[in-house]
């Protein structure tokens, strides 16, 4: 099983860690390669959340 494939398909690292039989997430992180697309997608989602929260406070 590829850690990169599972993580890039939105499987949480905690789940991947258990599937790989690791007792610590840090062990899984050693083997995981961070994908630029995943980072970009996550940052885009965070930006949307922040923008939505700011918009909702402007009306209060």
Buried (B, 14 or more C-beta within 10 A) or exposed (E): EEBBEBBBEEEEBEEBBEEBEBEEBEEBBEEBEEEEEBEEEEEEEEEEEEEEEEEEEEEE
